[in-house]
Amino acid sequence: MSKQTKVLVTGAGGFIGHHLVTYLKRLGYWVRGVDLKYPEFKATDADEFCVLDLRRWKSCLQASAGIEQVYALAADMGGMGFISSHHAEILYNNALISFQTLEAARMNGVSRYLYTSSACIYPEYRQVDTDVMPLKEEDAYPAQPQDAYGWEKLMTERLCLHYREEYGLETRIVRFHNIFGPYGTWDGGREKAPAALCRKVALAKLTGDPLVEIWGDGEQTRSFCYIDDCVTGLHLLMVSAHAEPLNLGQDRLVTINELADMIARIAGVPIVKKSVSGPQGVRGRNSDNTRLRSVLGWEPRITLEIGLARTYRWIEAQVKKKYGAASLQKQTESIATQGGRWA
């Protein structure tokens, strides 16, 4: 790989995109990052960072000008609370971003284009039990994604395949399964389950209030992949010859209750889980990594416990920074004297 290879990462101000920029720089690539905003928690390592709205055609053309490879991560997204209640907004924004970025890359002579899809494309009817069969890539059809986010991802997968067939653009398609780690959204409504639970456990620890709210009964199941494994897998797929969609995630199934208990053990604090009403997504979802191992000769290696420990330490520090020692102490005293709850 020549050090002069020029790469574009869209969504470079977001969680995965920010980590990917850093990883690609370490490998010697020249990297342009594009997003609506700069990374929130840490300065970017990109050689060039452009604040652009990829819903706009001219922005897409500008983003991929002079670029050889594109990692397309830009999307309007969030945790289950967000994607289950913003269907029109998500479908509209993401279709504009995905379709126009791909066409602009073709027009600008990009040679390779990696599209980041999601496990959300898999049919709802295959994910109705907690003890779910791991999802194989071919399980995507007959199609029935649960929400608009999944439908847009599936449509863009099809578009990438057609662009490869008709225009010769070497497209790659990855389906993420619950990526987590530090330097990502951890509050505000768009955070994913691991980050949300790390925040809740950190507050339980710092305030002395052991109650941690869990959406639903907490028995819904998922697999979770640490960010360092994610960016490694992305690069391996990009340089591979595999053009069909490929899962990228861990294949260890855990319940949300188990996830909360793991984080509590890492924090060294007892918690009391309380089921509350909230969006839960599908009942169970897990990745079948058979094809991943075959195609890349690799699979994610960082254990859930190690990844959670790294993530929790960072989020606990963010909680302390945001709320401040005085505020946390006041909350602790209020709980002790009045039996209150952290809001």
C-alpha positions in Angstrom: 0.0 0.0 0.0 1.5 3.3 -1.1 1.6 6.0 1.6 0.1 8.3 -1.1 -3.2 6.4 -1.3 -5.9 9.0 -0.6 -8.9 7.9 1.4 -12.1 9.5 2.3 -14.0 8.7 5.6 -17.5 10.1 5.7 -19.1 10.4 9.1 -15.6 11.1 10.4 -16.9 13.2 13.2 -18.9 10.3 14.6 -17.9 7.4 16.8 -16.7 4.7 14.3 -15.5 7.2 11.7 -13.3 9.0 14.2 -11.6 5.7 15.3 -11.3 4.6 11.6 -9.5 7.8 10.6 -6.9 7.2 13.4 -6.5 3.6 12.4 -6.0 4.4 8.7 -3.5 7.1 9.5 -1.4 4.5 11.5 -1.4 2.3 8.4 0.1 5.2 6.3 -2.9 6.4 4.3 -3.6 10.1 3.5 -7.1 10.6 5.0 -9.8 13.2 4.4 -12.5 13.2 7.0 -16.0 14.6 6.2 -18.9 15.2 8.6 -21.5 17.8 9.7 -19.3 18.4 12.8 -15.8 17.7 14.2 -15.3 14.8 16.6 -16.8 15.7 19.9 -14.5 14.1 22.4 -11.0 14.1 20.8 -9.3 15.9 17.9 -9.3 14.2 14.5 -6.1 12.7 13.1 -7.3 13.3 9.5 -4.9 15.1 7.2 -7.8 17.2 6.0 -11.2 17.6 7.7 -14.2 19.2 5.8 -17.4 20.2 7.5 -19.9 19.3 4.8 -23.6 18.3 4.5 -23.7 15.2 2.4 -27.4 15.6 1.8 -26.2 18.2 -0.7 -24.9 17.1 -4.1 -22.1 19.7 -4.3 -20.8 18.6 -0.9 -20.7 15.0 -2.1 -18.7 15.9 -5.2 -16.3 18.1 -3.1 -15.8 15.3 -0.5 -14.7 12.6 -3.0 -12.7 14.8 -5.3 -9.1 13.4 -5.8 -9.9 10.4 -3.6 -9.1 6.8 -4.4 -11.0 4.9 -1.7 -14.1 5.8 0.2 -15.3 4.4 3.6 -18.9 5.5 3.6 -20.0 5.8 7.3 -22.1 9.0 7.3 -25.7 8.4 8.4 -28.4 9.9 10.5 -28.6 7.4 13.3 -28.7 6.7 17.1 -29.8 4.1 19.6 -33.1 2.2 19.5 -34.9 5.1 21.1 -34.0 7.3 18.2 -34.3 5.0 15.2 -37.6 3.6 16.4 -39.3 7.1 16.4 -37.7 9.0 13.5 -38.5 6.8 10.5 -39.3 9.5 7.9 -36.3 11.7 8.9 -33.9 8.8 8.9 -35.0 7.3 5.6 -35.0 10.7 3.8 -31.6 11.9 5.2 -29.8 8.6 4.8 -31.1 7.9 1.3 -29.8 11.3 0.2 -26.5 10.8 1.8 -26.0 7.2 0.6 -27.2 7.6 -3.0 -25.4 10.9 -3.7 -22.1 9.9 -2.1 -22.0 6.8 -4.1 -22.8 8.6 -7.4 -20.3 11.3 -6.7 -17.6 8.7 -6.0 -18.3 7.1 -9.4 -18.1 10.5 -11.2 -14.9 11.4 -9.4 -13.2 8.1 -10.4 -13.0 6.5 -7.0 -11.6 2.9 -7.3 -13.0 1.3 -4.1 -16.0 2.1 -2.1 -16.9 0.5 1.2 -20.5 0.9 2.4 -21.3 0.4 6.1 -24.6 -1.3 6.4 -26.1 -2.8 9.5 -27.6 -5.9 11.1 -30.8 -3.9 11.1 -31.3 -5.1 7.5 -32.1 -8.6 8.7 -35.8 -9.7 8.7 -37.8 -9.2 11.9 -39.3 -12.7 11.5 -35.8 -14.2 12.1 -35.3 -12.3 15.4 -38.4 -13.1 17.5 -36.7 -15.3 20.1 -34.0 -14.5 22.7 -32.2 -17.8 21.8 -31.9 -16.7 18.2 -30.1 -18.5 15.5 -27.0 -16.5 14.4 -27.8 -14.5 11.3 -26.1 -15.5 8.0 -25.6 -13.1 5.2 -28.1 -14.9 3.0 -30.8 -14.5 5.7 -31.4 -11.0 4.5 -34.1 -12.2 2.1 -37.1 -12.3 1.9 -36.6 -8.8 3.3 -38.5 -7.5 6.3 -36.3 -5.0 8.2 -37.9 -3.8 11.4 -37.6 0.0 10.7 -36.8 2.6 8.1 -33.1 2.6 9.2 -32.8 -1.0 8.1 -34.8 -0.5 4.9 -32.5 2.3 3.7 -29.4 0.3 4.5 -30.7 -2.7 2.5 -31.6 -0.5 -0.5 -28.1 1.0 -0.5 -26.6 -2.4 -0.4 -28.5 -3.2 -3.6 -27.3 0.0 -5.2 -23.7 -0.8 -4.4 -24.0 -4.2 -6.0 -25.5 -2.7 -9.1 -22.8 0.0 -9.3 -20.2 -2.7 -9.2 -21.9 -4.7 -11.9 -22.7 -1.9 -14.3 -19.9 0.7 -13.6 -17.0 -1.4 -12.4 -16.7 0.5 -9.1 -15.2 -2.0 -6.6 -17.8 -1.8 -3.8 -17.6 -3.6 -0.5 -20.5 -4.0 2.0 -20.2 -4.6 5.7 -23.0 -5.3 8.2 -22.2 -4.0 11.6 -23.4 -5.8 14.7 -23.6 -3.4 17.7 -20.2 -1.7 17.7 -19.2 0.0 21.0 -16.3 1.7 22.7 -15.0 5.0 24.0 -15.2 8.4 22.3 -18.8 7.9 21.3 -22.2 9.3 22.2 -23.1 8.3 25.8 -26.1 10.4 26.6 -28.7 12.6 25.0 -30.9 9.9 23.4 -28.8 8.7 20.5 -26.5 6.5 22.5 -26.4 2.7 22.1 -27.1 0.2 24.9 -23.5 -0.4 26.1 -22.9 3.4 26.4 -26.3 4.0 28.1 -25.8 1.3 30.6 -22.2 2.5 31.4 -23.7 5.9 32.1 -26.4 4.6 34.3 -24.0 2.4 36.3 -21.5 5.2 36.6 -24.3 7.4 38.1 -25.3 4.6 40.4 -21.7 4.4 41.6 -21.1 8.1 42.0 -24.4 9.0 43.6 -25.0 5.9 45.7 -28.4 5.2 44.1 -28.3 1.6 43.0 -31.3 1.7 40.8 -30.6 1.2 37.0 -33.5 1.3 34.6 -33.7 -1.3 31.8 -36.0 -1.0 28.8 -38.3 -4.0 28.8 -37.6 -7.1 30.8 -33.9 -7.0 29.9 -33.9 -10.5 28.5 -33.6 -9.3 24.9 -30.3 -10.6 23.4 -27.5 -9.1 21.3 -23.8 -9.5 20.5 -21.4 -6.6 20.9 -18.2 -5.9 19.0 -15.4 -3.6 20.4 -14.4 -0.6 18.2 -10.7 -1.7 17.7 -11.9 -5.0 16.1 -14.4 -3.1 14.0 -11.9 -0.8 12.3 -9.5 -3.7 11.7 -12.2 -5.7 10.0 -13.2 -2.7 7.9 -9.7 -2.3 6.5 -9.3 -6.0 5.9 -12.6 -6.1 4.0 -11.7 -3.0 1.9 -8.5 -4.6 0.6 -10.0 -8.0 0.1 -11.6 -9.3 -3.1 -15.0 -10.0 -1.4 -17.8 -8.0 -3.0 -20.9 -9.4 -1.3 -22.3 -8.2 2.1 -20.3 -9.4 5.1 -21.2 -9.5 8.8 -18.8 -7.8 11.2 -19.4 -8.4 14.9 -18.9 -10.8 17.8 -20.9 -14.0 17.9 -21.3 -14.2 21.7 -24.9 -13.7 22.6 -25.8 -12.0 25.9 -28.9 -10.5 27.4 -29.2 -6.8 28.3 -29.5 -7.8 31.9 -26.2 -9.7 31.7 -24.6 -6.7 30.0 -25.7 -4.4 32.9 -24.3 -6.9 35.4 -21.0 -7.1 33.6 -20.7 -3.3 33.7 -21.6 -3.2 37.4 -18.9 -5.7 38.2 -16.4 -3.6 36.2 -17.5 -0.5 38.2 -17.3 -2.5 41.5 -20.8 -1.4 42.5 -24.0 -3.3 43.3 -27.0 -2.4 41.2 -30.7 -3.0 41.3 -32.2 -3.4 37.9 -35.7 -2.0 37.3 -37.7 -2.8 34.1 -39.3 0.2 32.5 -41.3 0.9 29.3 -39.1 1.7 26.3 -38.2 0.5 22.8 -36.4 -2.8 22.7 -35.9 -3.6 19.0 -36.0 -7.2 18.0 -36.1 -9.9 20.6 -32.8 -11.5 19.7 -29.9 -10.9 17.3 -26.6 -12.5 16.8 -23.9 -12.6 14.1 -22.9 -15.8 12.2 -19.2 -15.2 11.6 -18.6 -18.3 9.4 -18.2 -16.3 6.2 -16.2 -13.6 8.0 -13.6 -16.2 9.1 -13.5 -17.7 5.6 -13.2 -14.5 3.7 -10.8 -12.5 5.9 -9.1 -15.3 7.8 -9.9 -13.2 10.9 -12.6 -12.5 13.4 -13.0 -10.0 16.3 -10.7 -10.9 19.2 -11.3 -8.4 22.0 -13.5 -9.9 24.6 -16.7 -8.2 25.7 -15.3 -7.8 29.3 -12.1 -6.1 28.1 -14.0 -3.8 25.7 -16.6 -2.9 28.4 -13.8 -2.2 30.9 -12.2 0.3 28.5 -15.5 1.9 27.6 -16.8 2.2 31.2 -13.6 3.9 32.4 -14.0 6.5 29.7 -17.7 7.1 30.3 -17.3 7.3 34.1 -14.8 10.1 33.5 -17.3 11.8 31.2 -20.0 11.6 33.8 -17.8 13.2 36.4 -16.7 15.9 34.0 -20.3 16.7 32.9 -22.0 16.8 36.3 -19.0 17.8 38.5 -18.0 16.6 41.9 -20.2 19.2 43.7 -23.3 18.2 41.8 -22.7 14.5 42.3 -22.1 15.0 46.0 -25.3 17.0 46.3 -27.2 14.2 44.6 -25.7 11.7 46.9 -26.7 13.7 50.0 -30.2 14.1 48.6 -30.5 10.3 48.1 -29.2 9.6 51.6 -31.6 12.0 53.3 -34.7 11.8 51.1 -34.5 8.4 49.3 -34.5 10.2 46.0 -33.5 9.1 42.5 -31.0 10.4 40.1 -33.0 11.9 37.2 
